[in-house]
């Protein structure tokens, strides 16, 4: 056998609780089923142990768990890169020629991928206060990767860019007129995931390139948000100025009555305390008293834990409400309801509960297909009026696609 083709595009997805590195062949012309290799560090991995971060490595269709490391390791990028290189066979250890970074908040400046320079870094820093869980991690990933690979170009792809097509009625808050001049508006997030999922859904439905295809996309992971698209264009979404808005999430509250915040401040809580409370100690975790991981909460609920049961009930209630909101924005039956990311891809009970409320639309799931779903697949019954698609998250490859014009 000849040597495997050169792999030279590294994507970096640095989040608040995870870090993913994926390597691709820059000359690949079609979407690959998977990167040549992918390494992942997860801070809240229940299998890693208390205070430890779980490491995993996939390459050539093989999956490996690496020795965990301390969850507070200062340079996670360097630690994960080194662990991957030590575990990979010799012919997988190509150095990258380009590095592409996911950045959550691009504000109102970026509507496409850009090469990172000092002005781009300043703009990323400017929006950090509106994505405190993510932007600092994104910036740390960029800084670490630039130290590791200082001589090659680095690019940024922004989650907010996909939602630049939102109409004014969808992105404008009903506050004073002065908010608009101050840049206070709905931006939306998870755009890289939504763009990839909407493209793949259109292919699966045999409607690739159809400018009228309506979809409702559910990105359900540590962070959760929904998006309504028509022809691959975002027309509404649940997250807002920050990734804290919308439906309930793993550790984030989602939308709440703003008067609660006023009440807490009058009770003496400081702004940074409230920010931490809503971002890190709410959602599934705050309600259940457990880590905000459905793999922990669902079994606890099944064993009779009332707090875990309530957490799941609230999550499903808010998810259904979000789907209803996106349905109203579409104004028509969607071609499909799409589930992606960790919870969306791996939790059939969540998909069932979400879809049950919309049986009146003619949306019905096949229990066998749903219970044994392997992305990418359709888990709706043959006679369902709305398809239900489970689609593997392809954020890393979408990042490569969005940077191709710059790479050439």
C-alpha positions as a printed NumPy array, in Angstrom:
array([[  0.   ,   0.   ,   0.   ],
       [  1.178,   3.522,  -0.789],
       [  1.425,   6.236,   1.764],
       [ -1.802,   7.917,   2.756],
       [ -2.37 ,  11.307,   0.986],
       [ -0.975,  14.344,   2.778],
       [ -3.264,  15.77 ,   5.43 ],
       [ -2.534,  19.408,   6.015],
       [ -5.566,  21.383,   7.207],
       [ -6.044,  21.449,  10.967],
       [ -9.348,  22.668,  12.41 ],
       [ -9.505,  23.843,  16.016],
       [-12.829,  23.949,  17.874],
       [-12.006,  25.282,  21.327],
       [-15.06 ,  25.436,  23.576],
       [-15.696,  26.03 ,  27.247],
       [-15.85 ,  22.324,  28.09 ],
       [-14.141,  20.669,  25.14 ],
       [-11.386,  21.012,  22.575],
       [-11.494,  19.233,  19.216],
       [ -8.675,  18.984,  16.698],
       [ -9.417,  17.538,  13.251],
       [ -7.05 ,  17.006,  10.328],
       [ -8.159,  17.012,   6.68 ],
       [ -6.605,  16.567,   3.27 ],
       [ -6.599,  20.02 ,   1.691],
       [ -6.991,  18.538,  -1.789],
       [-10.099,  16.501,  -0.991],
       [-12.794,  17.612,  -3.41 ],
       [-15.776,  15.834,  -1.859],
       [-17.032,  15.808,   1.705],
       [-15.257,  12.985,   3.522],
       [-17.132,  10.703,   5.896],
       [-14.674,  11.685,   8.598],
       [-11.409,  13.592,   9.034],
       [ -8.177,  11.627,   8.686],
       [ -7.959,  11.906,  12.459],
       [ -9.765,  13.705,  15.221],
       [ -8.655,  14.23 ,  18.814],
       [-11.023,  15.447,  21.507],
       [-10.635,  16.654,  25.062],
       [-13.778,  16.851,  27.213],
       [-13.578,  18.47 ,  30.634],
       [-16.878,  17.026,  31.928],
       [-16.378,  13.473,  30.662],
       [-17.938,  11.192,  33.344],
       [-15.588,   8.36 ,  32.36 ],
       [-12.44 ,  10.419,  33.016],
       [-12.936,  10.808,  36.755],
       [-13.344,  13.772,  39.076],
       [-11.088,  16.694,  38.144],
       [ -9.845,  14.956,  34.987],
       [-10.404,  15.676,  31.299],
       [-11.18 ,  12.761,  29.005],
       [ -9.135,  12.338,  25.816],
       [-10.189,  10.368,  22.761],
       [ -8.657,   9.817,  19.327],
       [-10.258,   8.557,  16.11 ],
       [ -8.225,   7.703,  13.02 ],
       [ -8.673,   5.384,  10.07 ],
       [-12.028,   4.22 ,  11.406],
       [-10.472,   3.257,  14.757],
       [-11.4  ,   4.782,  18.115],
       [ -9.088,   5.05 ,  21.101],
       [ -9.378,   6.514,  24.586],
       [ -6.174,   8.162,  25.727],
       [ -5.016,   8.611,  29.294],
       [ -6.977,  11.5  ,  30.871],
       [ -5.198,  14.611,  32.071],
       [ -5.916,  17.215,  34.706],
       [ -8.977,  19.283,  33.796],
       [ -7.109,  22.512,  34.673],
       [ -4.155,  21.839,  32.354],
       [ -3.091,  25.368,  31.292],
       [ -2.323,  24.715,  27.607],
       [ -4.943,  22.258,  26.446],
       [ -4.064,  22.686,  22.778],
       [ -0.447,  21.679,  23.3  ],
       [ -1.411,  18.778,  25.59 ],
       [ -3.995,  17.394,  23.158],
       [ -1.748,  17.864,  20.128],
       [  1.109,  16.074,  21.853],
       [ -1.133,  13.217,  23.031],
       [ -2.53 ,  12.756,  19.515],
       [  0.889,  12.788,  17.865],
       [  2.249,  10.229,  20.322],
       [ -0.688,   7.883,  19.747],
       [ -0.974,   8.223,  15.957],
       [  0.917,   5.915,  13.573],
       [  3.862,   7.529,  11.793],
       [  2.072,   8.134,   8.488],
       [ -0.716,  10.138,  10.186],
       [  1.616,  12.695,  11.751],
       [  1.657,  15.339,   9.024],
       [  2.252,  18.917,  10.138],
       [ -0.549,  21.315,   9.152],
       [ -0.043,  23.916,   6.455],
       [ -3.196,  25.829,   7.461],
       [ -5.108,  26.123,  10.756],
       [ -8.809,  27.027,  10.85 ],
       [-10.482,  28.135,  14.083],
       [-14.126,  28.182,  15.103],
       [-15.066,  31.509,  16.697],
       [-18.489,  31.836,  18.282],
       [-19.154,  35.589,  18.088],
       [-18.252,  37.676,  15.062],
       [-20.625,  40.529,  15.836],
       [-21.783,  42.684,  12.938],
       [-18.463,  42.782,  11.087],
       [-17.863,  39.254,   9.83 ],
       [-20.175,  37.538,   7.363],
       [-17.572,  35.091,   6.038],
       [-14.315,  33.398,   7.014],
       [-11.247,  35.633,   7.382],
       [ -7.514,  35.286,   7.806],
       [ -6.561,  36.105,  11.394],
       [ -4.496,  39.235,  11.972],
       [ -4.278,  41.776,  14.783],
       [ -7.442,  43.621,  13.704],
       [ -9.42 ,  40.362,  13.639],
       [ -8.137,  39.465,  17.096],
       [ -9.211,  42.877,  18.379],
       [-12.714,  42.342,  17.019],
       [-12.902,  38.85 ,  18.576],
       [-11.855,  40.398,  21.885],
       [-14.461,  43.126,  21.504],
       [-17.297,  40.598,  21.436],
       [-15.933,  38.444,  24.251],
       [-18.231,  39.992,  26.847],
       [-21.236,  38.72 ,  24.866],
       [-20.033,  35.097,  24.789],
       [-18.081,  34.66 ,  28.021],
       [-18.196,  30.85 ,  28.052],
       [-16.893,  30.552,  24.509],
       [-14.964,  33.535,  23.227],
       [-12.198,  33.318,  25.829],
       [-11.75 ,  29.628,  24.978],
       [-11.769,  30.425,  21.248],
       [ -9.115,  33.095,  21.772],
       [ -7.012,  30.775,  23.945],
       [ -7.151,  28.145,  21.198],
       [ -6.045,  30.681,  18.598],
       [ -3.168,  31.938,  20.736],
       [ -1.955,  28.423,  21.559],
       [ -2.148,  27.237,  17.966],
       [ -0.336,  30.332,  16.691],
       [  2.428,  29.659,  19.199],
       [  2.617,  26.069,  18.042],
       [  2.486,  26.91 ,  14.325],
       [  3.696,  30.515,  13.963],
       [  4.807,  30.331,  10.322],
       [  1.535,  29.196,   8.684],
       [ -1.746,  31.056,   8.068],
       [ -4.581,  30.862,  10.574],
       [ -8.214,  31.524,   9.63 ],
       [-11.412,  32.146,  11.623],
       [-14.928,  30.933,  10.826],
       [-17.752,  32.565,  12.793],
       [-20.934,  30.987,  14.127],
       [-22.78 ,  34.272,  13.796],
       [-22.067,  34.651,  10.066],
       [-24.784,  32.182,   9.019],
       [-27.471,  34.321,  10.652],
       [-26.647,  37.517,   8.774],
       [-29.7  ,  36.726,   6.599],
       [-32.12 ,  37.177,   9.523],
       [-34.838,  39.725,   8.699],
       [-35.017,  42.856,  10.839],
       [-38.206,  41.665,  12.551],
       [-36.335,  38.578,  13.762],
       [-33.083,  40.219,  14.885],
       [-34.469,  43.396,  16.476],
       [-35.244,  43.491,  20.192],
       [-38.327,  45.387,  21.366],
       [-36.238,  47.8  ,  23.426],
       [-35.575,  51.513,  22.955],
       [-34.515,  52.735,  19.535],
       [-31.069,  53.601,  20.905],
       [-30.284,  49.879,  21.294],
       [-30.044,  49.493,  17.539],
       [-27.336,  52.137,  17.217],
       [-25.448,  50.448,  20.063],
       [-25.399,  47.094,  18.28 ],
       [-27.809,  45.383,  20.667],
       [-29.606,  42.851,  18.475],
       [-30.096,  39.141,  17.966],
       [-27.095,  37.53 ,  16.278],
       [-27.741,  33.799,  16.637],
       [-25.134,  31.066,  17.05 ],
       [-24.282,  27.471,  16.045],
       [-24.241,  28.802,  12.491],
       [-21.44 ,  26.498,  11.304],
       [-23.449,  23.48 ,  12.47 ],
       [-26.679,  24.822,  10.97 ],
       [-25.102,  25.496,   7.584],
       [-23.689,  21.977,   7.439],
       [-26.916,  20.336,   8.621],
       [-29.144,  22.305,   6.253],
       [-26.951,  21.379,   3.27 ],
       [-26.908,  17.71 ,   4.232],
       [-30.671,  17.655,   4.897],
       [-31.374,  19.073,   1.443],
       [-29.21 ,  16.332,  -0.088],
       [-30.994,  13.612,   1.878],
       [-34.385,  14.949,   0.806],
       [-33.341,  15.093,  -2.846],
       [-33.745,  18.888,  -2.823],
       [-30.154,  20.14 ,  -2.921],
       [-30.092,  23.744,  -4.073],
       [-33.864,  24.168,  -3.674],
       [-34.326,  27.848,  -2.671],
       [-37.768,  27.142,  -1.193],
       [-36.932,  24.186,   1.085],
       [-38.123,  24.961,   4.65 ],
       [-36.349,  23.246,   7.549],
       [-36.314,  23.376,  11.33 ],
       [-32.863,  22.532,  12.685],
       [-32.225,  21.464,  16.287],
       [-28.612,  21.708,  17.468],
       [-28.722,  19.909,  20.812],
       [-25.45 ,  19.507,  22.691],
       [-23.841,  21.297,  25.628],
       [-25.307,  24.421,  24.064],
       [-28.713,  24.119,  22.404],
       [-30.416,  26.279,  19.822],
       [-32.91 ,  25.999,  16.981],
       [-32.976,  27.612,  13.572],
       [-35.582,  27.979,  10.835],
       [-34.157,  28.056,   7.314],
       [-35.565,  28.506,   3.831],
       [-33.315,  27.383,   1.003],
       [-30.379,  27.208,   3.415],
       [-30.869,  30.803,   4.646],
       [-31.478,  31.505,   8.328],
       [-34.77 ,  33.327,   8.905],
       [-35.127,  32.828,  12.664],
       [-33.2  ,  31.329,  15.567],
       [-33.543,  30.983,  19.328],
       [-30.231,  32.416,  20.573],
       [-29.812,  36.158,  20.652],
       [-27.18 ,  38.789,  21.411],
       [-25.428,  36.062,  23.381],
       [-25.511,  32.237,  23.44 ],
       [-27.437,  32.442,  26.734],
       [-30.798,  33.133,  25.083],
       [-33.295,  30.548,  23.848],
       [-34.122,  27.064,  25.091],
       [-32.701,  25.415,  28.233],
       [-29.23 ,  23.903,  27.839],
       [-26.681,  21.793,  29.671],
       [-25.575,  24.469,  32.161],
       [-27.265,  27.576,  30.715],
       [-30.735,  28.798,  31.635],
       [-31.88 ,  29.935,  28.222],
       [-34.463,  32.719,  28.096],
       [-35.872,  33.833,  31.446],
       [-37.986,  36.754,  32.676],
       [-35.525,  39.695,  32.748],
       [-37.184,  40.909,  35.943],
       [-35.553,  37.921,  37.69 ],
       [-32.175,  39.556,  37.065],
       [-33.389,  42.881,  38.452],
       [-34.689,  41.059,  41.521],
       [-31.379,  39.246,  42.064],
       [-29.424,  42.485,  41.744],
       [-31.712,  44.169,  44.274],
       [-31.025,  41.227,  46.574],
       [-27.322,  42.082,  46.362],
       [-25.972,  39.808,  43.626],
       [-23.319,  41.366,  41.391],
       [-23.479,  41.233,  37.612],
       [-20.574,  38.803,  37.3  ],
       [-22.175,  36.485,  39.877],
       [-25.427,  36.459,  37.918],
       [-23.533,  35.832,  34.693],
       [-21.803,  32.804,  36.228],
       [-25.08 ,  31.55 ,  37.721],
       [-26.927,  31.674,  34.388],
       [-24.078,  30.3  ,  32.268],
       [-22.576,  27.614,  34.491],
       [-25.067,  26.61 ,  37.185],
       [-28.452,  26.584,  35.452],
       [-30.155,  24.504,  32.757],
       [-30.13 ,  20.714,  33.1  ],
       [-27.326,  20.878,  35.655],
       [-28.918,  23.522,  37.847],
       [-32.324,  21.855,  37.843],
       [-31.054,  18.344,  38.528],
       [-28.097,  19.013,  40.818],
       [-26.076,  16.725,  38.528],
       [-23.582,  17.411,  35.735],
       [-25.562,  18.756,  32.774],
       [-25.137,  15.54 ,  30.801],
       [-28.204,  13.615,  29.65 ],
       [-26.202,  10.398,  30.037],
       [-26.245,  11.065,  33.778],
       [-29.62 ,  12.773,  34.117],
       [-31.76 ,  10.346,  32.084],
       [-30.81 ,   7.241,  34.147],
       [-31.297,   9.199,  37.383],
       [-34.768,  10.244,  36.24 ],
       [-35.555,   6.617,  35.401],
       [-34.527,   5.628,  38.928],
       [-37.04 ,   8.047,  40.406],
       [-34.922,  11.143,  41.067],
       [-37.554,  13.946,  41.014],
       [-35.035,  16.714,  40.266],
       [-33.615,  14.798,  37.304],
       [-37.142,  14.129,  36.047],
       [-38.035,  17.808,  36.333],
       [-34.848,  18.807,  34.495],
       [-35.755,  16.596,  31.528],
       [-39.375,  17.776,  31.565],
       [-38.315,  21.43 ,  31.508],
       [-35.789,  20.734,  28.737],
       [-38.416,  19.017,  26.574],
       [-41.027,  21.699,  27.275],
       [-38.651,  24.45 ,  26.165],
       [-37.503,  22.43 ,  23.152],
       [-41.101,  21.969,  21.985],
       [-41.806,  25.67 ,  22.495],
       [-38.749,  26.538,  20.422],
       [-39.828,  24.222,  17.605],
       [-43.273,  25.828,  17.66 ],
       [-41.697,  29.264,  17.396],
       [-39.612,  28.228,  14.388],
       [-42.693,  26.659,  12.803],
       [-44.554,  29.966,  13.131],
       [-41.668,  31.81 ,  11.467],
       [-41.689,  29.383,   8.538],
       [-45.452,  29.698,   8.106],
       [-45.592,  26.283,   6.469],
       [-44.825,  22.65 ,   7.181],
       [-41.063,  22.084,   7.178],
       [-39.6  ,  19.586,   4.782],
       [-37.88 ,  18.063,   7.803],
       [-37.217,  18.455,  11.482],
       [-33.459,  17.933,  11.839],
       [-31.599,  16.78 ,  14.961],
       [-27.842,  17.193,  15.221],
       [-24.978,  17.319,  17.748],
       [-24.519,  15.054,  20.772],
       [-27.998,  15.013,  22.332],
       [-29.75 ,  15.312,  18.983],
       [-27.822,  12.38 ,  17.533],
       [-27.71 ,  10.011,  20.524],
       [-30.891,  10.495,  22.576],
       [-33.906,   8.796,  20.919],
       [-36.129,   9.586,  23.909],
       [-35.496,  13.311,  23.44 ],
       [-36.382,  13.055,  19.749],
       [-39.553,  11.113,  20.571],
       [-40.672,  13.579,  23.233],
       [-39.941,  16.561,  20.986],
       [-41.914,  15.141,  18.069],
       [-44.919,  13.833,  20.014],
       [-46.246,  17.36 ,  20.459],
       [-46.401,  17.809,  16.679],
       [-48.286,  14.648,  15.789],
       [-51.2  ,  16.905,  14.775],
       [-49.034,  18.052,  11.855],
       [-48.71 ,  14.468,  10.65 ],
       [-45.193,  14.08 ,  12.069],
       [-44.692,  10.511,  13.293],
       [-41.509,   8.651,  14.202],
       [-40.801,   4.983,  13.532],
       [-39.88 ,   3.613,  16.999],
       [-37.457,   1.027,  15.597],
       [-35.695,   3.467,  13.281],
       [-35.523,   6.129,  15.974],
       [-34.273,   3.738,  18.639],
       [-31.47 ,   2.462,  16.431],
       [-30.606,   5.644,  14.552],
       [-27.113,   5.931,  13.088],
       [-26.552,   9.354,  11.471],
       [-27.26 ,  10.264,   8.74 ],
       [-30.767,   8.787,   8.633],
       [-34.5  ,   9.453,   8.468],
       [-36.396,   8.164,  11.529],
       [-39.913,   9.176,  10.462],
       [-42.527,   6.675,   9.33 ],
       [-43.053,   6.245,   5.605],
       [-46.362,   8.144,   5.729],
       [-45.167,  11.005,   7.953],
       [-45.964,  14.398,   6.427],
       [-42.728,  15.793,   7.867],
       [-39.412,  13.942,   7.698],
       [-37.335,  13.584,  10.882],
       [-33.621,  13.52 ,  10.096],
       [-30.758,  12.653,  12.419],
       [-27.619,  14.21 ,  10.951],
       [-24.057,  13.94 ,  12.186],
       [-22.535,  17.255,  13.205],
       [-19.932,  18.291,  10.621],
       [-18.667,  21.573,  12.013],
       [-15.014,  20.798,  11.315],
       [-15.523,  19.963,   7.659],
       [-17.873,  22.92 ,   7.229],
       [-15.07 ,  25.151,   8.506],
       [-12.774,  23.79 ,   5.782],
       [-15.438,  24.374,   3.121],
       [-16.009,  27.971,   4.206],
       [-12.298,  28.72 ,   4.034],
       [-11.715,  27.199,   0.587],
       [-11.982,  30.527,  -1.293],
       [ -9.285,  31.933,   1.003],
       [ -7.077,  28.865,   0.75 ],
       [ -6.918,  29.108,  -3.035]])
